[in-house]
Amino acid sequence: MVASSQQIRQLLDRLEQLPPERVAEVQDFVEFLAAKERDEAFATLSKVADQVAAAGIKPMTSDEIDAEIKAYRAERRAARS
């Protein structure tokens, strides 16, 4: 979920009203949440990688990945036209 501009503005307004030590606490909490998101994303990616390996699927090379990305982008552009 992406925060709306209004939500961000309201949060910033509230932050501006806090004393510096509370702003530092908020910053620590936001950094904690960001780390948690990264950890969860890594766990999901690792799980998928394990499933791919267990299925015996050969890893793609960086050239193959680039080709897939270019093909996907071309399909999206064509669909918009």
DOFI-73852 format. One record per residue: residue in three letters; x, y, z of N, C-alpha, C, O, CB in turn. Coordinates in pm, whole numbers. Glycine has a CB too. Layout:
<node res="ALA" n_x="X" n_y="Y" n_z="Z" ca_x="X" ca_y="Y" ca_z="Z" c_x="X" c_y="Y" c_z="Z" o_x="X" o_y="Y" o_z="Z" cb_x="X" cb_y="Y" cb_z="Z"/>
...
//
This chain:
<node res="MET" n_x="84" n_y="-118" n_z="0" ca_x="0" ca_y="0" ca_z="0" c_x="88" c_y="124" c_z="0" o_x="186" o_y="132" o_z="74" cb_x="-95" cb_y="0" cb_z="121"/>
<node res="VAL" n_x="52" n_y="218" n_z="-83" ca_x="127" ca_y="343" ca_z="-91" c_x="46" c_y="451" c_z="-21" o_x="-74" o_y="466" o_z="-43" cb_x="157" cb_y="381" cb_z="-239"/>
<node res="ALA" n_x="114" n_y="526" n_z="64" ca_x="48" ca_y="634" ca_z="137" c_x="10" c_y="746" c_z="40" o_x="84" o_y="775" o_z="-54" cb_x="139" cb_y="688" cb_z="250"/>
<node res="SER" n_x="-104" n_y="807" n_z="64" ca_x="-147" ca_y="918" ca_z="-20" c_x="-69" c_y="1044" c_z="18" o_x="-8" o_y="1051" o_z="125" cb_x="-300" cb_y="943" cb_z="-6"/>
<node res="SER" n_x="-71" n_y="1140" n_z="-70" ca_x="-5" ca_y="1268" ca_z="-42" c_x="-62" c_y="1332" c_z="83" o_x="10" o_y="1394" o_z="161" cb_x="-18" cb_y="1363" cb_z="-162"/>
<node res="GLN" n_x="-193" n_y="1318" n_z="100" ca_x="-258" ca_y="1377" ca_z="218" c_x="-210" c_y="1309" c_z="346" o_x="-184" o_y="1377" o_z="446" cb_x="-411" cb_y="1365" cb_z="207"/>
<node res="GLN" n_x="-198" n_y="1176" n_z="344" ca_x="-149" ca_y="1104" ca_z="462" c_x="-7" c_y="1147" c_z="496" o_x="27" o_y="1167" o_z="612" cb_x="-154" cb_y="952" cb_z="439"/>
<node res="ILE" n_x="75" n_y="1160" n_z="395" ca_x="215" ca_y="1201" ca_z="417" c_x="220" c_y="1342" c_z="474" o_x="295" o_y="1370" o_z="567" cb_x="297" cb_y="1193" cb_z="286"/>
<node res="ARG" n_x="140" n_y="1431" n_z="417" ca_x="136" ca_y="1570" ca_z="466" c_x="92" c_y="1575" c_z="612" o_x="150" o_y="1649" o_z="692" cb_x="41" cb_y="1655" cb_z="379"/>
<node res="GLN" n_x="-11" n_y="1496" n_z="647" ca_x="-59" ca_y="1493" ca_z="785" c_x="50" c_y="1440" c_z="879" o_x="68" o_y="1492" o_z="989" cb_x="-185" cb_y="1406" cb_z="797"/>
<node res="LEU" n_x="120" n_y="1338" n_z="834" ca_x="227" ca_y="1283" ca_z="916" c_x="340" c_y="1384" c_z="935" o_x="392" o_y="1400" o_z="1045" cb_x="282" cb_y="1154" cb_z="853"/>
<node res="LEU" n_x="375" n_y="1452" n_z="829" ca_x="480" ca_y="1554" ca_z="840" c_x="438" c_y="1667" c_z="932" o_x="518" o_y="1718" o_z="1009" cb_x="514" cb_y="1609" cb_z="702"/>
<node res="ASP" n_x="311" n_y="1707" n_z="922" ca_x="261" ca_y="1813" ca_z="1012" c_x="275" c_y="1770" c_z="1158" o_x="315" o_y="1849" o_z="1243" cb_x="112" cb_y="1846" cb_z="980"/>
<node res="ARG" n_x="241" n_y="1645" n_z="1186" ca_x="251" ca_y="1597" ca_z="1324" c_x="397" c_y="1587" c_z="1368" o_x="431" o_y="1619" o_z="1482" cb_x="183" cb_y="1460" cb_z="1338"/>
<node res="LEU" n_x="484" n_y="1542" n_z="1277" ca_x="626" ca_y="1532" ca_z="1310" c_x="684" c_y="1669" c_z="1345" o_x="765" o_y="1681" o_z="1437" cb_x="703" cb_y="1471" cb_z="1193"/>
<node res="GLU" n_x="642" n_y="1769" n_z="1271" ca_x="693" ca_y="1905" ca_z="1296" c_x="654" c_y="1956" c_z="1435" o_x="719" o_y="2046" o_z="1487" cb_x="640" cb_y="2000" cb_z="1190"/>
<node res="GLN" n_x="551" n_y="1899" n_z="1494" ca_x="506" ca_y="1942" ca_z="1626" c_x="577" c_y="1868" c_z="1740" o_x="565" o_y="1907" o_z="1856" cb_x="356" cb_y="1920" cb_z="1637"/>
<node res="LEU" n_x="651" n_y="1764" n_z="1707" ca_x="717" ca_y="1685" ca_z="1810" c_x="852" c_y="1745" c_z="1849" o_x="918" o_y="1810" o_z="1768" cb_x="737" cb_y="1541" cb_z="1762"/>
<node res="PRO" n_x="892" n_y="1723" n_z="1974" ca_x="1027" ca_y="1764" ca_z="2014" c_x="1132" c_y="1675" c_z="1946" o_x="1101" o_y="1563" o_z="1907" cb_x="1043" cb_y="1758" cb_z="2170"/>
<node res="PRO" n_x="1255" n_y="1724" n_z="1930" ca_x="1358" ca_y="1651" ca_z="1858" c_x="1381" c_y="1507" c_z="1905" o_x="1405" o_y="1418" o_z="1823" cb_x="1486" cb_y="1726" cb_z="1869"/>
<node res="GLU" n_x="1373" n_y="1484" n_z="2037" ca_x="1396" ca_y="1347" ca_z="2085" c_x="1286" c_y="1251" c_z="2039" o_x="1312" o_y="1133" o_z="2016" cb_x="1406" cb_y="1346" cb_z="2238"/>
<node res="ARG" n_x="1165" n_y="1302" n_z="2026" ca_x="1054" ca_y="1218" ca_z="1976" c_x="1070" c_y="1194" c_z="1825" o_x="1038" o_y="1085" o_z="1777" cb_x="916" cb_y="1286" cb_z="2006"/>
<node res="VAL" n_x="1117" n_y="1293" n_z="1753" ca_x="1142" ca_y="1276" ca_z="1610" c_x="1247" c_y="1167" c_z="1590" o_x="1235" o_y="1085" o_z="1499" cb_x="1188" cb_y="1410" cb_z="1544"/>
<node res="ALA" n_x="1348" n_y="1164" n_z="1675" ca_x="1451" ca_y="1060" ca_z="1668" c_x="1390" c_y="922" c_z="1693" o_x="1428" o_y="825" o_z="1628" cb_x="1563" cb_y="1087" cb_z="1771"/>
<node res="GLU" n_x="1296" n_y="914" n_z="1786" ca_x="1227" ca_y="787" ca_z="1813" c_x="1146" c_y="743" c_z="1691" o_x="1146" o_y="625" o_z="1655" cb_x="1135" cb_y="800" cb_z="1935"/>
<node res="VAL" n_x="1078" n_y="838" n_z="1628" ca_x="1000" ca_y="807" ca_z="1509" c_x="1093" c_y="758" c_z="1398" o_x="1062" o_y="661" o_z="1328" cb_x="919" cb_y="931" cb_z="1461"/>
<node res="GLN" n_x="1206" n_y="824" n_z="1382" ca_x="1303" ca_y="783" ca_z="1280" c_x="1352" c_y="641" c_z="1306" o_x="1362" o_y="560" o_z="1214" cb_x="1422" cb_y="881" cb_z="1277"/>
<node res="ASP" n_x="1383" n_y="610" n_z="1431" ca_x="1425" ca_y="474" ca_z="1466" c_x="1317" c_y="372" c_z="1432" o_x="1346" o_y="265" o_z="1380" cb_x="1461" cb_y="465" cb_z="1615"/>
<node res="PHE" n_x="1192" n_y="407" n_z="1461" ca_x="1082" ca_y="316" ca_z="1434" c_x="1064" c_y="295" c_z="1284" o_x="1041" o_y="183" o_z="1238" cb_x="953" cb_y="368" cb_z="1496"/>
<node res="VAL" n_x="1073" n_y="403" n_z="1207" ca_x="1060" ca_y="393" ca_z="1062" c_x="1172" c_y="306" c_z="1005" o_x="1148" o_y="225" o_z="916" cb_x="1062" cb_y="533" cb_z="997"/>
<node res="GLU" n_x="1292" n_y="322" n_z="1056" ca_x="1404" ca_y="239" ca_z="1010" c_x="1381" c_y="92" c_z="1048" o_x="1415" o_y="3" o_z="971" cb_x="1536" cb_y="290" cb_z="1071"/>
<node res="PHE" n_x="1324" n_y="67" n_z="1165" ca_x="1289" ca_y="-69" ca_z="1206" c_x="1188" c_y="-129" c_z="1109" o_x="1204" o_y="-243" o_z="1065" cb_x="1232" cb_y="-69" cb_z="1350"/>
<node res="LEU" n_x="1083" n_y="-52" n_z="1075" ca_x="981" ca_y="-101" ca_z="983" c_x="1040" c_y="-129" c_z="844" o_x="1005" o_y="-228" o_z="781" cb_x="866" cb_y="0" cb_z="972"/>
<node res="ALA" n_x="1128" n_y="-42" n_z="798" ca_x="1192" ca_y="-62" ca_z="667" c_x="1276" c_y="-189" c_z="668" o_x="1274" o_y="-266" o_z="572" cb_x="1279" cb_y="60" cb_z="630"/>
<node res="ALA" n_x="1349" n_y="-212" n_z="776" ca_x="1430" ca_y="-333" ca_z="787" c_x="1340" c_y="-457" c_z="788" o_x="1373" o_y="-559" o_z="728" cb_x="1517" cb_y="-329" cb_z="914"/>
<node res="LYS" n_x="1228" n_y="-447" n_z="857" ca_x="1133" ca_y="-558" ca_z="862" c_x="1079" c_y="-589" c_z="723" o_x="1068" o_y="-705" o_z="685" cb_x="1017" cb_y="-526" cb_z="959"/>
<node res="GLU" n_x="1047" n_y="-486" n_z="647" ca_x="1000" ca_y="-505" ca_z="508" c_x="1107" c_y="-573" c_z="423" o_x="1077" o_y="-664" o_z="346" cb_x="960" cb_y="-369" cb_z="446"/>
<node res="ARG" n_x="1232" n_y="-527" n_z="437" ca_x="1342" ca_y="-589" ca_z="361" c_x="1358" c_y="-735" c_z="399" o_x="1376" o_y="-820" o_z="312" cb_x="1475" cb_y="-514" cb_z="385"/>
<node res="ASP" n_x="1351" n_y="-765" n_z="528" ca_x="1365" ca_y="-903" ca_z="575" c_x="1253" c_y="-992" c_z="521" o_x="1278" o_y="-1105" o_z="479" cb_x="1366" cb_y="-908" cb_z="728"/>
<node res="GLU" n_x="1130" n_y="-939" n_z="521" ca_x="1017" ca_y="-1017" ca_z="470" c_x="1030" c_y="-1039" c_z="319" o_x="1000" o_y="-1147" o_z="270" cb_x="885" cb_y="-946" cb_z="503"/>
<node res="ALA" n_x="1075" n_y="-937" n_z="247" ca_x="1094" ca_y="-950" ca_z="102" c_x="1204" c_y="-1053" c_z="73" o_x="1190" o_y="-1134" o_z="-18" cb_x="1130" cb_y="-814" cb_z="39"/>
<node res="PHE" n_x="1312" n_y="-1048" n_z="150" ca_x="1421" ca_y="-1144" ca_z="130" c_x="1374" c_y="-1286" c_z="160" o_x="1409" o_y="-1379" o_z="88" cb_x="1540" cb_y="-1108" cb_z="220"/>
<node res="ALA" n_x="1295" n_y="-1304" n_z="265" ca_x="1244" ca_y="-1436" ca_z="300" c_x="1155" c_y="-1491" c_z="189" o_x="1162" o_y="-1609" o_z="155" cb_x="1166" cb_y="-1431" cb_z="432"/>
<node res="THR" n_x="1071" n_y="-1404" n_z="132" ca_x="985" ca_y="-1446" ca_z="21" c_x="1068" c_y="-1483" c_z="-100" o_x="1043" o_y="-1586" o_z="-164" cb_x="886" cb_y="-1335" cb_z="-15"/>
<node res="LEU" n_x="1166" n_y="-1401" n_z="-132" ca_x="1253" ca_y="-1428" ca_z="-246" c_x="1330" c_y="-1558" c_z="-225" o_x="1345" o_y="-1637" o_z="-319" cb_x="1351" cb_y="-1312" cb_z="-269"/>
<node res="SER" n_x="1379" n_y="-1581" n_z="-106" ca_x="1453" ca_y="-1704" ca_z="-76" c_x="1363" c_y="-1826" c_z="-91" o_x="1406" o_y="-1930" o_z="-141" cb_x="1512" cb_y="-1698" cb_z="66"/>
<node res="LYS" n_x="1240" n_y="-1814" n_z="-47" ca_x="1145" ca_y="-1925" ca_z="-57" c_x="1119" c_y="-1959" c_z="-204" o_x="1119" o_y="-2076" o_z="-242" cb_x="1011" cb_y="-1890" cb_z="14"/>
<node res="VAL" n_x="1098" n_y="-1857" n_z="-285" ca_x="1075" ca_y="-1880" ca_z="-428" c_x="1201" c_y="-1940" c_z="-492" o_x="1190" o_y="-2032" o_z="-573" cb_x="1037" cb_y="-1747" cb_z="-499"/>
<node res="ALA" n_x="1317" n_y="-1890" n_z="-456" ca_x="1441" ca_y="-1944" ca_z="-510" c_x="1458" c_y="-2091" c_z="-473" o_x="1502" o_y="-2171" o_z="-556" cb_x="1561" cb_y="-1863" cb_z="-460"/>
<node res="ASP" n_x="1422" n_y="-2126" n_z="-352" ca_x="1429" ca_y="-2267" ca_z="-309" c_x="1333" c_y="-2353" c_z="-390" o_x="1366" o_y="-2465" o_z="-428" cb_x="1398" cb_y="-2279" cb_z="-159"/>
<node res="GLN" n_x="1213" n_y="-2301" n_z="-416" ca_x="1115" ca_y="-2375" ca_z="-494" c_x="1162" c_y="-2393" c_z="-638" o_x="1144" o_y="-2500" o_z="-697" cb_x="979" cb_y="-2302" cb_z="-492"/>
<node res="VAL" n_x="1222" n_y="-2291" n_z="-694" ca_x="1274" ca_y="-2300" ca_z="-831" c_x="1387" c_y="-2403" c_z="-836" o_x="1392" o_y="-2485" o_z="-928" cb_x="1324" cb_y="-2161" cb_z="-879"/>
<node res="ALA" n_x="1475" n_y="-2397" n_z="-739" ca_x="1586" ca_y="-2493" ca_z="-735" c_x="1534" c_y="-2635" c_z="-718" o_x="1584" o_y="-2727" o_z="-783" cb_x="1684" cb_y="-2459" cb_z="-621"/>
<node res="ALA" n_x="1435" n_y="-2655" n_z="-632" ca_x="1379" ca_y="-2788" ca_z="-608" c_x="1310" c_y="-2842" c_z="-734" o_x="1304" o_y="-2963" o_z="-755" cb_x="1279" cb_y="-2783" cb_z="-491"/>
<node res="ALA" n_x="1258" n_y="-2751" n_z="-817" ca_x="1190" ca_y="-2793" ca_z="-939" c_x="1290" c_y="-2824" c_z="-1051" o_x="1253" o_y="-2871" o_z="-1158" cb_x="1093" cb_y="-2685" cb_z="-986"/>
<node res="GLY" n_x="1417" n_y="-2797" n_z="-1024" ca_x="1521" ca_y="-2826" ca_z="-1123" c_x="1527" c_y="-2725" c_z="-1236" o_x="1581" o_y="-2754" o_z="-1343" cb_x="1499" cb_y="-2961" cb_z="-1180"/>
<node res="ILE" n_x="1473" n_y="-2606" n_z="-1212" ca_x="1476" ca_y="-2502" ca_z="-1315" c_x="1612" c_y="-2434" c_z="-1312" o_x="1659" o_y="-2389" o_z="-1208" cb_x="1361" cb_y="-2399" cb_z="-1294"/>
<node res="LYS" n_x="1672" n_y="-2427" n_z="-1429" ca_x="1805" ca_y="-2365" ca_z="-1441" c_x="1793" c_y="-2214" c_z="-1421" o_x="1704" o_y="-2152" o_z="-1479" cb_x="1869" cb_y="-2398" cb_z="-1578"/>
<node res="PRO" n_x="1880" n_y="-2154" n_z="-1342" ca_x="1876" ca_y="-2008" ca_z="-1322" c_x="1899" c_y="-1934" c_z="-1454" o_x="1973" o_y="-1980" o_z="-1541" cb_x="1982" cb_y="-1965" cb_z="-1219"/>
<node res="MET" n_x="1833" n_y="-1820" n_z="-1468" ca_x="1851" ca_y="-1738" ca_z="-1588" c_x="1980" c_y="-1658" c_z="-1577" o_x="2021" o_y="-1618" o_z="-1469" cb_x="1731" cb_y="-1644" cb_z="-1609"/>
<node res="THR" n_x="2041" n_y="-1636" n_z="-1692" ca_x="2159" ca_y="-1549" ca_z="-1696" c_x="2111" c_y="-1404" c_z="-1695" o_x="1993" o_y="-1377" o_z="-1716" cb_x="2247" cb_y="-1578" cb_z="-1822"/>
<node res="SER" n_x="2203" n_y="-1313" n_z="-1671" ca_x="2164" ca_y="-1171" ca_z="-1672" c_x="2120" c_y="-1129" c_z="-1811" o_x="2032" o_y="-1044" o_z="-1824" cb_x="2281" cb_y="-1082" cb_z="-1624"/>
<node res="ASP" n_x="2178" n_y="-1187" n_z="-1916" ca_x="2135" ca_y="-1156" ca_z="-2053" c_x="1992" c_y="-1204" c_z="-2077" o_x="1913" o_y="-1134" o_z="-2141" cb_x="2231" cb_y="-1220" cb_z="-2155"/>
<node res="GLU" n_x="1958" n_y="-1322" n_z="-2026" ca_x="1822" ca_y="-1374" ca_z="-2041" c_x="1722" c_y="-1287" c_z="-1964" o_x="1612" o_y="-1261" o_z="-2012" cb_x="1814" cb_y="-1520" cb_z="-1991"/>
<node res="ILE" n_x="1760" n_y="-1243" n_z="-1847" ca_x="1673" ca_y="-1156" ca_z="-1768" c_x="1651" c_y="-1024" c_z="-1843" o_x="1538" o_y="-976" o_z="-1853" cb_x="1735" cb_y="-1129" cb_z="-1628"/>
<node res="ASP" n_x="1759" n_y="-966" n_z="-1895" ca_x="1747" ca_y="-842" ca_z="-1972" c_x="1654" c_y="-860" c_z="-2092" o_x="1572" o_y="-773" o_z="-2120" cb_x="1885" cb_y="-794" cb_z="-2019"/>
<node res="ALA" n_x="1667" n_y="-972" n_z="-2163" ca_x="1582" ca_y="-999" ca_z="-2279" c_x="1436" c_y="-1011" c_z="-2237" o_x="1347" o_y="-960" o_z="-2306" cb_x="1628" cb_y="-1128" cb_z="-2350"/>
<node res="GLU" n_x="1409" n_y="-1077" n_z="-2125" ca_x="1271" ca_y="-1089" ca_z="-2076" c_x="1213" c_y="-953" c_z="-2040" o_x="1098" o_y="-924" o_z="-2072" cb_x="1266" cb_y="-1182" cb_z="-1953"/>
<node res="ILE" n_x="1292" n_y="-871" n_z="-1974" ca_x="1246" ca_y="-737" ca_z="-1937" c_x="1215" c_y="-655" c_z="-2060" o_x="1111" o_y="-588" o_z="-2066" cb_x="1351" cb_y="-666" cb_z="-1851"/>
<node res="LYS" n_x="1303" n_y="-659" n_z="-2161" ca_x="1281" ca_y="-583" ca_z="-2284" c_x="1156" c_y="-632" c_z="-2356" o_x="1078" o_y="-552" o_z="-2407" cb_x="1403" cb_y="-595" cb_z="-2378"/>
<node res="ALA" n_x="1135" n_y="-764" n_z="-2360" ca_x="1016" ca_y="-819" ca_z="-2425" c_x="890" c_y="-777" c_z="-2352" o_x="790" o_y="-741" o_z="-2415" cb_x="1025" cb_y="-973" cb_z="-2432"/>
<node res="TYR" n_x="892" n_y="-780" n_z="-2220" ca_x="776" ca_y="-738" ca_z="-2141" c_x="745" c_y="-591" c_z="-2165" o_x="629" o_y="-555" o_z="-2183" cb_x="800" cb_y="-763" cb_z="-1992"/>
<node res="ARG" n_x="847" n_y="-507" n_z="-2165" ca_x="826" ca_y="-364" ca_z="-2189" c_x="770" c_y="-340" c_z="-2328" o_x="682" o_y="-256" o_z="-2346" cb_x="957" cb_y="-287" cb_z="-2170"/>
<node res="ALA" n_x="819" n_y="-413" n_z="-2427" ca_x="769" ca_y="-398" ca_z="-2564" c_x="621" c_y="-438" c_z="-2570" o_x="543" o_y="-373" o_z="-2639" cb_x="852" cb_y="-484" cb_z="-2662"/>
<node res="GLU" n_x="584" n_y="-545" n_z="-2499" ca_x="443" ca_y="-587" ca_z="-2495" c_x="356" c_y="-480" c_z="-2432" o_x="245" o_y="-453" o_z="-2480" cb_x="428" cb_y="-719" cb_z="-2419"/>
<node res="ARG" n_x="403" n_y="-419" n_z="-2325" ca_x="327" ca_y="-313" ca_z="-2258" c_x="309" c_y="-193" c_z="-2348" o_x="201" o_y="-135" o_z="-2354" cb_x="395" cb_y="-272" cb_z="-2129"/>
<node res="ARG" n_x="417" n_y="-155" n_z="-2419" ca_x="409" ca_y="-41" ca_z="-2511" c_x="310" c_y="-70" c_z="-2623" o_x="230" o_y="15" o_z="-2660" cb_x="548" cb_y="-8" cb_z="-2569"/>
<node res="ALA" n_x="317" n_y="-191" n_z="-2677" ca_x="226" ca_y="-229" ca_z="-2786" c_x="81" c_y="-229" c_z="-2738" o_x="-8" o_y="-190" o_z="-2813" cb_x="264" cb_y="-367" cb_z="-2841"/>
<node res="ALA" n_x="57" n_y="-273" n_z="-2616" ca_x="-79" ca_y="-278" ca_z="-2562" c_x="-136" c_y="-138" c_z="-2543" o_x="-256" o_y="-117" o_z="-2554" cb_x="-83" cb_y="-354" cb_z="-2430"/>
<node res="ARG" n_x="-50" n_y="-42" n_z="-2513" ca_x="-95" ca_y="97" ca_z="-2493" c_x="-125" c_y="167" c_z="-2624" o_x="-199" o_y="265" o_z="-2627" cb_x="11" cb_y="176" cb_z="-2418"/>
<node res="SER" n_x="-68" n_y="117" n_z="-2733" ca_x="-86" ca_y="183" ca_z="-2863" c_x="-219" c_y="152" c_z="-2926" o_x="-248" o_y="200" o_z="-3036" cb_x="23" cb_y="143" cb_z="-2957"/>
//
